[in-house]
């Protein structure tokens, strides 16, 4: 009976977002009880991998952020490639509106955050945090409204979120890379060359790609470039071809299908659990007005909806695109608000922007949670009325 109910739950579109939410809330509860020391000790447990003189030693939470999240970005890379080759991103006419809306949804939140934190050299590093959209959460909230949501509106949000992820990947590569190691970069370049060669030689076994991809990940990890980028780049070399004539899915589609459950139901919830444990001890109204959490919360809740809606309106008003089929302006506005659910991606960029061990102790998580919760609740209520 319980097993059947679990299977039914996992079939729900919103299940991934619900599990993410529960993991985040669970972390916050633990972080604010007398079990908080166990939580911190668990995350800071040293995990060491060594082979001869080679050694990788990191606390457990960094293995989650640098290692498991590379698998998440690998899945994003697979989705991006499929969408460009055969999905929504392969049709230019359908891409214009979500592309322009995504650009607005990244620029306006970043501008709001930068305006509030201008002049603070350390705080300004978080400018990209409110620019992100959590695709799992946003689509999960939309799925709670059921079949009443126009299909074209779901496609618009999914495409916008994918493009948003592309923007986040570019931002990470350009602005959060430091202390480059030339030797490691050379190894990474060799790995890319091997991946390219395997793709061109029509290698259709996944094992060689994963083996070279692992070497590539270690090289990137040691190079100073964030290791999750290795996941995206490796995914781009996975062939979009069927392994055998009788197969209905390509190698890329099969891998995407196989990875999706573990990413949605294990990796992302574990990441949320490891990064959402915000202690509310000593939090006052003044804490909410600190420029960093204030800039993030306003960027997500105000900046996202203004950027997405304004850029969408201009694009449609001047005839470059049309409203998603069977939808209206109020529904589009509701989706624009949902784009302010930053959560996973915002938390991830926050871990890159601010060092937890810094003397200034800048913690972006409070702003992320407030902005994301407001966007999710208000967006859901507005869409429920509009649909």
Helices and strands as residue ranges (DSSP letters): H 2-11, H 15-31, H 36-43, E 46-51, E 54-59, H 60-62, I 63-68, H 69-86, G 88-90, H 92-117, G 123-126, G 129-131, H 135-143, G 146-148, H 151-175, H 182-200, H 206-223, H 228-236, H 251-262, I 263-267, H 268-275, H 285-288, H 291-298, I 299-303, H 304-317, H 329-338, H 343-353, H 365-386
